[in-house]
Amino acid sequence: MGNLVVTTAQGAVRGLLRGAVRTFMNIPYAAPPRGAGRFAPPQPHEPWDGVRDATTPGPNAPQSERRLGNVDMSPYFGAGWSRGDDYLTVTVNTPAAGGDALPVMVFVHGGGFVAGSTRSPMYDGSAFARDGVVLVTLNYRLGIAGFLDLPGAPPNRGLLDVLAALRWVQRNIAAFGGDPGNVTLFGQSAGATIVGGVLATPSAAGLFRRAIVQSGSGLGAFSTEQAARVTKAAADVLGVEPHADAFAGIPDERLVEAASQLAGIDLRTETRTDPLIGLSPFSLVLDTQPAEAVTAGPGAGVDLLVGTNAEEGNLYLVPVGTYATSTAADVHATAARSHPSPERLVETYRRSRPGASYAELRSAIMGDALFGAGSRALAAAHAAHPGSGTYVYEFAWRSKALDGELGAAHAVEVPFVFDLAHRPELNGPNALLGPGQAPADLATRVHETWIRFARTGDPGWTPYDTGRRATMRIDTEWTQHDDPRPEEREIWT
């Protein structure tokens, strides 16, 4: 039986036993980001004496509560802000039976760079631990503290937090039964875009061996010019100079409030569209997109699994009642926000999807603008380097939520990956997975496939290359397709 008291580099922690799983919550990987420290690189946490209690969830990053129309996303976003400074923490789930050199998976949550935490029910890692994996989830700085590009502060502080958590894993995970030489970094949505950013960061070399990018984008970063517009807007809302020193004295409550007032900034420039098409004023800030950086070689020794859902855009349309009412004008407006040649884009999708409704075309363009084009670009860039595997999937199982309209929307795959599709809060007419029971065998297989990739670097299908572009379509049946929708792929390149 594994020990419930584990000694880390900073001190001992006591976890709890739940069936076949030992869980350790709220273990600091970096110092509390207070005052000016919120806009500084993460610092080492002070050691502690005695045994720190790790049996209850701790605070999370300052954030406002998130709602998304008629679909209940509380298992995904969690219950909002649980206050406390000491929130740069990890939760570790590991087999109760103990073990040695087990594969390690480190998860970075989504939430538009402004929400989410290790407390969210959808990131319960017990199924991974049950199946012989050490699963680590982490909190990172969000919103203004995490991603506002401020003079006097390093950019992408939320990403720097993820790097600090990976360094914590390298130092400490063996004490929990994990193999620091076999770490898979994975994330979904904003978390997946961060994983792509980490993949493209040369200083991250050696911190992880594999990466999984679920509905992220290798083209999702803002340029410094775009980010400066958000910084100016934030400074105007707060009535201060756009500099880290001026932001240092502003309380977290006010920063959270200001972040929620930044919607609707037009980030289009002469050379760039807004990669988040107005959905979030925060992203990574990089003048070279992760997919372009990966072309030059970072991440070449890391195995990569990357994919999207078949109807990503539905999440942003169906719950708020704008899906079924979509018009030709809506399709063109979405295309204009997303692409330098909107007319050509719409024509391409019409040809590629004969018989598609305006709603379907609008959702498809939105999904590719946000996730599809950037995921394919990241896969192609990574596949150009021999010596590490690149694998691509499309998750196509349709949720029957919201009168059957939600479909294979953004985030629907997450409960399958974590093998939580049976949870009551995820099943129901307004729950993410819809009424009735989601298919348990699909959850088992998706979860096992992610673990297989973490163990071996091979999820069980043909690697992706820029000739064949093998893509596994994941539904109640799994079918491999070569280069699905080539016309749509080409118009984004």
C-alpha positions in Angstrom: 0.0 0.0 0.0 1.4 3.4 -0.9 2.1 5.9 1.9 -0.4 8.7 2.7 2.5 10.9 3.8 4.9 11.8 1.0 8.0 14.1 1.4 8.5 16.7 -1.4 11.4 19.1 -1.8 9.5 21.8 0.2 8.2 19.5 2.9 5.9 16.5 3.7 2.2 16.3 2.6 -0.5 14.1 3.9 -3.1 12.9 1.3 -6.2 10.8 1.6 -7.2 7.3 0.4 -10.3 6.9 -1.8 -10.7 3.3 -2.9 -7.8 2.4 -5.1 -6.5 6.0 -5.3 -4.4 8.2 -3.2 -5.2 11.9 -3.6 -3.0 14.8 -2.6 -4.6 18.2 -3.1 -3.4 21.8 -2.9 0.4 21.1 -3.0 2.3 24.3 -3.8 4.6 24.3 -6.8 5.4 28.0 -6.6 5.1 30.9 -4.1 1.8 32.7 -3.7 1.6 35.4 -6.3 0.8 38.5 -4.2 1.0 42.2 -5.0 3.7 42.9 -7.5 4.5 39.2 -7.5 1.4 38.6 -9.5 3.2 40.2 -12.5 6.6 38.5 -11.9 7.9 35.0 -12.9 6.8 32.3 -10.5 9.2 32.0 -7.5 10.0 28.9 -5.4 7.7 28.2 -2.5 9.1 28.5 1.1 9.6 25.1 2.7 7.3 24.2 5.6 7.8 22.3 8.8 5.8 19.3 9.8 3.2 17.7 7.6 1.0 19.9 5.3 -2.6 18.7 5.0 -3.3 17.8 1.4 -6.8 16.2 1.9 -9.0 19.2 0.9 -9.1 21.4 -2.2 -7.3 24.8 -1.8 -7.8 28.2 -3.3 -7.7 28.8 -7.1 -6.8 31.6 -9.4 -8.9 34.8 -9.1 -11.8 34.5 -11.7 -15.4 35.4 -12.2 -18.1 32.7 -12.3 -18.7 31.5 -15.9 -22.0 30.6 -17.5 -22.7 29.5 -21.0 -26.4 30.0 -21.9 -28.6 26.9 -21.4 -25.9 24.3 -21.0 -24.7 23.5 -17.5 -20.9 23.9 -17.7 -20.3 24.0 -14.0 -18.5 20.6 -14.0 -16.1 22.2 -16.5 -15.6 25.7 -15.1 -16.1 24.8 -11.4 -17.9 27.1 -8.9 -15.8 30.2 -9.6 -13.2 31.8 -7.3 -12.2 30.0 -4.1 -10.2 32.8 -2.4 -6.7 32.6 -1.0 -3.2 33.6 -2.2 -1.5 30.3 -2.1 -3.1 28.9 -5.3 -0.2 27.9 -7.5 -0.7 24.3 -6.6 -1.1 20.8 -8.0 -3.4 17.9 -7.2 -1.8 14.5 -7.5 -3.8 11.3 -8.0 -1.7 8.1 -7.8 -2.5 4.4 -7.3 -3.2 3.3 -3.7 -1.2 0.2 -4.3 1.9 2.3 -4.9 4.2 1.6 -7.8 7.5 2.7 -9.3 8.2 4.6 -12.5 4.6 4.9 -13.5 3.7 7.0 -16.5 2.9 10.6 -15.4 0.2 12.8 -17.1 0.0 16.5 -16.3 -3.2 18.3 -17.2 -3.7 22.0 -18.1 -7.3 23.0 -17.8 -9.3 25.2 -20.3 -11.6 28.1 -19.6 -10.7 30.9 -22.1 -7.6 31.9 -20.1 -9.9 33.4 -17.5 -11.6 30.5 -15.7 -11.2 26.9 -14.5 -9.2 25.1 -11.8 -8.1 21.8 -10.3 -11.4 22.0 -8.3 -13.6 21.4 -11.4 -15.3 18.0 -11.1 -14.5 17.2 -14.7 -10.8 17.0 -13.9 -11.1 14.3 -11.2 -8.0 12.2 -12.0 -9.0 9.1 -10.1 -9.7 6.9 -13.2 -6.1 7.6 -14.4 -4.7 6.6 -11.0 -7.0 3.5 -10.9 -5.4 2.5 -14.3 -1.8 2.9 -13.2 -1.1 6.5 -14.1 0.1 9.3 -11.8 -2.3 12.2 -12.8 -1.3 15.8 -11.9 -3.7 18.7 -12.4 -2.5 22.3 -11.8 -3.7 25.8 -11.3 -2.1 28.7 -13.1 -2.6 32.5 -13.2 -5.5 33.6 -15.3 -6.8 36.8 -16.8 -4.9 40.0 -16.2 -2.4 38.4 -13.7 -1.7 35.5 -16.1 -1.9 36.8 -19.6 -2.1 40.6 -19.9 1.0 41.8 -21.7 2.3 44.5 -19.4 5.5 46.6 -19.8 7.7 45.8 -16.8 6.4 42.2 -16.5 7.4 39.0 -18.4 4.7 37.9 -20.9 2.7 34.7 -20.7 3.0 34.4 -16.9 0.3 31.6 -16.9 2.6 29.6 -19.2 5.6 30.3 -17.0 3.5 28.8 -14.1 2.9 25.6 -16.2 6.7 25.4 -16.8 7.3 25.8 -13.0 4.7 23.0 -12.3 6.6 20.8 -14.8 9.9 21.5 -13.0 8.1 20.6 -9.7 7.0 17.3 -11.3 10.6 16.6 -12.4 11.8 17.1 -8.8 9.0 15.4 -6.8 6.9 13.0 -8.8 9.1 9.9 -8.2 8.0 10.2 -4.5 4.4 9.7 -5.6 5.4 6.6 -7.8 5.8 8.5 -11.1 8.6 8.3 -13.7 10.0 11.8 -14.3 11.4 10.5 -17.6 7.9 9.7 -18.9 5.7 12.8 -18.5 2.9 13.6 -20.9 1.7 17.2 -20.8 -1.9 17.5 -22.0 -4.5 20.2 -22.0 -7.9 21.2 -23.5 -9.0 24.5 -25.1 -6.9 27.3 -23.6 -5.0 24.6 -21.7 -4.2 22.9 -25.0 -3.1 26.2 -26.6 -0.8 26.6 -23.6 0.6 23.0 -24.2 1.3 24.1 -27.8 3.1 27.1 -26.5 5.2 25.0 -24.1 6.0 22.6 -26.9 7.4 25.6 -28.8 9.4 26.9 -25.8 13.1 25.8 -26.1 13.6 26.0 -22.3 10.9 23.4 -21.8 13.1 20.7 -23.4 13.5 17.7 -21.1 10.5 18.6 -18.9 8.1 16.2 -20.7 8.3 13.4 -23.3 4.8 13.5 -24.9 2.1 16.1 -25.4 -1.7 16.0 -26.1 -3.4 19.0 -27.6 -7.2 18.7 -27.3 -9.1 21.5 -29.1 -6.3 24.0 -28.8 -4.5 26.0 -31.5 -1.0 26.3 -32.7 -2.1 29.6 -34.3 -3.9 30.9 -31.3 -1.5 33.5 -29.9 -1.9 37.3 -30.1 0.9 39.4 -31.6 2.4 42.0 -29.3 0.5 44.6 -31.4 -2.8 42.9 -30.7 -2.0 42.4 -27.0 -1.1 46.1 -26.6 -4.8 46.9 -27.5 -6.0 44.7 -24.7 -3.5 46.3 -22.3 -4.6 49.8 -23.2 -8.2 48.8 -22.7 -7.5 47.2 -19.3 -5.5 50.3 -18.1 -8.3 52.6 -19.2 -10.9 50.5 -17.3 -8.7 50.6 -14.2 -7.7 54.3 -14.6 -4.0 53.5 -14.3 -0.9 53.6 -16.5 -0.3 50.5 -18.6 2.7 49.3 -16.6 3.3 46.5 -14.1 4.1 48.9 -11.4 0.7 50.6 -11.7 -1.1 47.3 -11.7 0.8 45.9 -8.6 -1.4 47.8 -6.1 -4.7 46.9 -7.6 -6.6 44.2 -5.6 -7.5 40.9 -7.3 -11.3 41.6 -7.1 -10.8 44.7 -9.2 -8.6 42.9 -11.7 -11.2 40.2 -12.1 -14.0 42.8 -12.6 -11.9 44.7 -15.1 -11.1 41.5 -17.1 -14.8 40.9 -17.5 -15.2 44.4 -19.1 -12.8 43.8 -21.9 -15.1 41.9 -24.3 -15.5 43.2 -27.8 -12.1 44.7 -28.5 -11.3 44.5 -32.3 -7.9 42.8 -32.5 -7.7 42.6 -36.3 -4.6 44.2 -37.7 -3.2 44.8 -41.2 -1.6 41.3 -41.1 -3.6 39.3 -38.6 -7.1 38.3 -37.8 -8.1 37.7 -34.2 -7.3 34.0 -33.5 -10.0 33.9 -30.8 -12.6 35.7 -33.0 -13.6 37.9 -30.1 -14.4 35.1 -27.6 -11.6 36.0 -25.1 -9.4 39.1 -24.7 -6.6 36.9 -23.4 -4.3 34.3 -25.0 -0.6 33.6 -25.3 1.3 36.6 -26.6 3.9 35.6 -29.2 5.1 37.2 -32.4 5.8 33.8 -33.7 2.9 31.4 -33.5 3.6 28.0 -31.7 3.1 26.1 -35.0 5.6 28.3 -36.8 8.1 28.0 -33.9 7.8 24.2 -33.9 8.8 24.2 -37.5 12.2 25.4 -36.4 12.8 22.4 -34.1 11.5 22.9 -30.6 9.4 19.9 -29.5 11.0 17.7 -32.2 11.8 15.0 -29.6 8.3 15.0 -28.1 5.5 12.6 -29.3 2.4 14.6 -30.1 -1.3 13.7 -30.2 -3.5 16.5 -31.5 -7.2 16.7 -32.3 -10.4 18.6 -32.4 -14.2 17.9 -32.1 -16.3 17.6 -35.2 -18.7 20.5 -34.2 -16.5 22.7 -32.0 -18.4 25.9 -32.9 -21.7 24.5 -31.6 -20.8 25.3 -28.0 -20.7 29.0 -28.7 -24.0 29.0 -30.7 -26.5 26.4 -29.5 -26.6 27.2 -25.7 -27.2 30.9 -26.4 -29.9 30.4 -29.0 -28.0 31.7 -32.0 -27.4 28.4 -33.8 -30.9 27.6 -35.3 -31.5 31.2 -36.2 -28.2 31.5 -38.2 -28.5 33.3 -41.6 -26.3 33.8 -44.6 -25.3 37.1 -43.2 -24.2 35.4 -39.9 -22.1 32.9 -41.9 -20.4 35.8 -43.8 -19.8 37.7 -40.6 -18.1 34.7 -39.0 -16.0 34.3 -42.1 -15.0 38.0 -42.1 -13.8 37.8 -38.5 -11.8 34.6 -39.2 -10.1 34.9 -42.6 -8.6 37.5 -45.0 -10.8 36.2 -47.9 -14.2 35.6 -46.4 -16.1 35.1 -49.7 -13.7 32.4 -50.8 -13.8 30.8 -47.4 -17.6 30.5 -47.4 -17.6 29.2 -51.0 -15.1 26.5 -50.0 -17.2 25.3 -47.1 -20.4 25.3 -49.3 -18.7 23.1 -51.8 -17.1 20.8 -49.2 -20.5 20.4 -47.3 -23.3 20.3 -49.9 -26.6 20.5 -48.2 -25.2 22.1 -45.0 -27.5 24.6 -43.3 -26.4 28.1 -42.4 -26.1 27.0 -38.8 -23.8 24.1 -39.8 -21.6 26.3 -42.0 -21.3 29.0 -39.4 -20.3 26.4 -36.7 -17.8 24.7 -39.0 -16.1 28.0 -39.9 -16.0 29.0 -36.3 -14.6 25.7 -35.2 -11.8 25.8 -37.8 -11.0 29.4 -37.1 -10.7 28.7 -33.3 -9.2 25.2 -33.3 -9.1 23.2 -36.5 -6.7 25.3 -38.7 -4.3 25.8 -35.8 -4.4 22.2 -34.8 -3.6 21.0 -38.3 -0.8 23.6 -38.6 0.7 22.3 -35.3 0.4 18.7 -36.5 2.0 19.4 -39.9 4.9 21.4 -38.3 5.6 18.7 -35.8 5.3 15.9 -38.4 8.1 17.5 -40.4 10.6 16.3 -37.8 11.5 12.6 -38.0 12.1 10.8 -34.8 9.0 11.5 -32.9 5.4 10.4 -33.6 2.6 12.8 -34.6 -1.0 11.5 -34.4 -4.3 13.3 -35.2 -7.9 12.6 -34.2 -11.4 14.0 -34.6 -13.9 13.4 -31.9 -17.3 13.0 -33.5 -19.7 11.5 -30.9 -22.8 13.8 -30.7 -24.3 14.9 -27.4 -28.1 15.0 -27.5 -28.2 17.9 -25.1 -30.4 20.9 -25.8 -32.9 19.0 -27.8 -30.3 17.1 -29.7 -28.5 20.2 -31.1 -25.3 20.4 -29.0 -23.6 17.6 -30.9 -19.8 17.0 -31.0 -19.2 20.5 -29.5 -16.2 21.9 -27.8 -15.4 20.2 -24.5 -17.6 17.1 -25.1 -14.6 14.8 -25.3 -13.3 15.8 -21.8 -15.5 13.4 -19.7 -14.5 10.5 -22.0 -10.8 11.2 -21.6 -11.2 11.3 -17.8 -13.6 8.3 -17.9 -16.3 10.3 -16.1 -19.1 10.1 -18.7 -21.3 8.2 -16.2 -21.3 11.1 -13.7 -24.9 12.3 -13.0 -24.0 16.0 -13.3 -22.9 15.4 -16.9 -26.1 13.6 -18.0 -29.4 15.3 -18.5 -31.3 17.4 -21.1 -29.1 20.5 -20.2 -26.0 18.7 -19.1 -22.9 18.5 -21.4 -23.5 14.9 -22.5 -27.3 15.1 -22.8 -30.1 12.9 -21.6 -29.7 9.2 -21.0 -26.4 7.5 -20.4 -23.3 8.4 -22.5 -21.8 5.2 -24.0 -19.6 3.7 -21.3 -17.6 1.6 -23.8 -16.6 4.8 -25.7 -15.4 6.4 -22.4 -13.4 3.3 -21.6 -11.8 3.2 -25.0 -10.9 6.9 -25.2 -9.5 6.9 -21.7 -7.4 3.8 -22.5 -6.2 5.3 -25.7 -4.9 8.4 -24.0 -3.1 6.2 -21.4 -1.7 4.0 -24.1 -0.2 7.1 -25.8 1.2 8.3 -22.5 2.8 4.9 -21.9 4.1 4.2 -25.4 3.8 7.3 -27.6 1.5 5.3 -29.9 -2.3 5.7 -29.6 -3.0 2.8 -32.0 -3.4 4.2 -35.4 -1.2 5.4 -38.4 1.0 8.4 -37.6 0.2 11.7 -39.3 2.4 13.0 -42.1 1.9 15.7 -44.7 1.4 13.2 -47.4 -1.3 10.9 -46.1 -2.6 13.0 -43.1 -4.1 10.0 -41.3 -6.8 11.1 -38.9 -8.8 8.8 -36.5 -12.5 9.7 -36.3 -13.6 8.8 -32.8 -17.3 7.9 -32.4 -19.2 4.8 -31.3 -17.2 3.3 -34.2 -13.6 4.4 -34.8 -12.6 4.9 -38.4 -9.4 6.2 -39.9 -9.6 8.8 -42.7 -6.8 10.2 -44.8 -6.8 14.0 -45.2 -10.5 14.6 -44.4 -11.9 17.8 -46.1 -8.7 18.8 -48.0 -10.2 21.9 -49.5 -11.1 23.3 -46.1 -7.6 22.5 -44.8 -5.9 24.2 -47.8 -7.8 27.5 -47.6 -6.4 28.2 -44.1 -2.8 27.7 -45.2 
